[in-house]
Amino acid sequence: MASLTCPQLDESADVVVVGGGITGCAIAYRLASEGFGAVVLDKRQLYTQASNSNAGNIHQQIIPGSVFEKNGWPWVETFAKTISYNVEAGQEWVNLGEQLDVDIDFKMVGGIVVAETAEDMAMLERKISLERRYGGTSEMVDAAQLRALAPYVSERCVGGSFCAEEGRANPHKAVAALARAARGKGAKFLSGVEVADVRDDVMGGQVVVTDSGAIRARHVVFACGAESDTLLKRIGYQLNNPRRAIQTMVTEAVSPFMHRLFYHARRRITMKQVANGNVIIGGGWPAQHGTQEDYTRTLSESISGAAAIAQDVVPRVGDLSLLRAWASVIAQPVDGLPVVGRVPGKENCWVVIPNNNGFTLAPVLSRMIVEMLQEKRSSSDPSLFDPARAAVAMT
Ligand SMILES: Cc1cc2nc3c(=O)[nH]c(=O)nc-3n(C[C@H](O)[C@H](O)[C@H](O)COP(=O)(O)OP(=O)(O)OC[C@H]3O[C@@H](n4cnc5c(N)ncnc54)[C@H](O)[C@@H]3O)c2cc1C
């Protein structure tokens, strides 16, 4: 067994959380609030990966754009089941800043989806009726209602839909606030500590082997985002969990004109204006992910593609200077559902890998895993996210 004498690491912890992104920080906050001694280990600086790069949208609805054409209706029907979890998450976000005693720039601004054609409108009607089965609250709006909600949209927009229960928060402030609150309740965070393996301890529990020594833990929670596969494979759990590099960009700050989240029924775009006036433009445009783990690069065709749609549907955006684009990697579970629960065959090992709504879902997925670890009955049904469904035979 590896040495347990590294000065950075305690000898033992109730729970070791591997990964200090928003998922790991939210889990540490929940654990510490429940009286667990939690230690979060991250091989880099804390929250520098997807959790530092996201657009900060708190989604309720299925993000439309090209998702329907790309994945097909059966995939969308399964994915729609996550709506009820998004609804719960939205409710948790409402109070999160107050709970953490930090202004995280949260606003429930609502989200509009614009349609340019009758086919777009028909698709939105179908999407909304599916979402309503799982608690979705979007409604169709005609052209006049759309303009009342969003006067800045192009004349070509013939109507769309509106979901009042969608919002935004500042991802940097939110994740830092979760970590700070967790620390305040006794959780420990160590950056620059890579977990290489997790073994069964002869004394019961687990031994977490790192490049800085080892630490014993009653439980281990894996919250490694897009890199989950590598470590989980070491403990015999191979996931069908491809990763995907995506990019986002931001314009100069201007006085407020766009108050809501913005989506298009068919075209790949999400937009919103944040608290300090910048417009964030995203929509899951592809970026490049190199063979080296930390290498991501924005693609100029994604920048020009997103910019073209953005100014086409919101002409005012065409007057704004683009400041910066950036990319990061997200986990992309093939069925679009998060992976949350006990690692198959491992009594004390747990995993949380969000889907593409990992910022939105962090308050709910963290609560679910801490309830599971306590063997409490969860108010949110975890069976949909069962890790066993995402396992593939070891090669
Ligand atoms: C461009 C972009 C825009 C997005 N926009 C939104 C949005 O608007 N709304 C939304 O809901 N979601 C959005 N997302 C998705 C969201 O950001 C992610 O789902 C979420 O941040 C994932 O958080 P995480 O903590 O699980 O993973 P990460 O933030 O990736 O954190 C995982 C951590 O684990 C660490 N780690 C990995 N392996 C090890 C190891 N062996 N030992 C120690 N540490 C390890 C890593 O260093 C990393 O810090 C977006 C993502 C991107 C990239």
The ligand as a Gaussian input file, in Angstrom:
#p B3LYP/6-31G(d) Opt

LIG

0 1
 C      -18.356000      26.109000     -22.942000
 C      -19.299000      25.476000     -21.961000
 C      -20.520000      26.069000     -21.690000
 C      -21.403000      25.469000     -20.767000
 N      -22.552000      26.122000     -20.445000
 C      -23.378000      25.588000     -19.498000
 C      -24.522000      26.305000     -19.090000
 O      -24.780000      27.421000     -19.524000
 N      -25.360000      25.716000     -18.179000
 C      -25.115000      24.476000     -17.662000
 O      -25.932000      23.980000     -16.885000
 N      -23.979000      23.802000     -17.992000
 C      -23.110000      24.329000     -18.891000
 N      -21.970000      23.661000     -19.237000
 C      -21.692000      22.349000     -18.621000
 C      -21.046000      22.516000     -17.227000
 O      -20.054000      23.486000     -17.256000
 C      -20.434000      21.184000     -16.796000
 O      -21.394000      20.146000     -16.925000
 C      -19.980000      21.247000     -15.326000
 O      -19.142000      22.358000     -15.111000
 C      -19.244000      19.977000     -14.959000
 O      -18.739000      20.157000     -13.657000
 P      -17.866000      19.030000     -12.980000
 O      -17.471000      19.559000     -11.651000
 O      -18.604000      17.743000     -13.030000
 O      -16.607000      18.862000     -13.941000
 P      -15.255000      19.822000     -14.101000
 O      -15.638000      21.225000     -13.899000
 O      -14.674000      19.417000     -15.376000
 O      -14.405000      19.368000     -12.848000
 C      -13.816000      18.074000     -12.766000
 C      -12.538000      18.220000     -11.946000
 O      -11.992000      16.930000     -11.696000
 C      -10.581000      17.055000     -11.674000
 N       -9.997000      15.713000     -11.873000
 C      -10.167000      14.894000     -12.943000
 N       -9.485000      13.746000     -12.766000
 C       -8.867000      13.847000     -11.548000
 C       -7.991000      12.985000     -10.803000
 N       -7.619000      11.779000     -11.278000
 N       -7.530000      13.413000      -9.610000
 C       -7.900000      14.629000      -9.110000
 N       -8.697000      15.488000      -9.787000
 C       -9.186000      15.095000     -10.980000
 C      -10.297000      18.030000     -12.806000
 O       -9.021000      18.639000     -12.687000
 C      -11.462000      19.014000     -12.679000
 O      -11.119000      20.156000     -11.909000
 C      -21.065000      24.226000     -20.146000
 C      -19.817000      23.646000     -20.424000
 C      -18.937000      24.266000     -21.300000
 C      -17.603000      23.629000     -21.546000

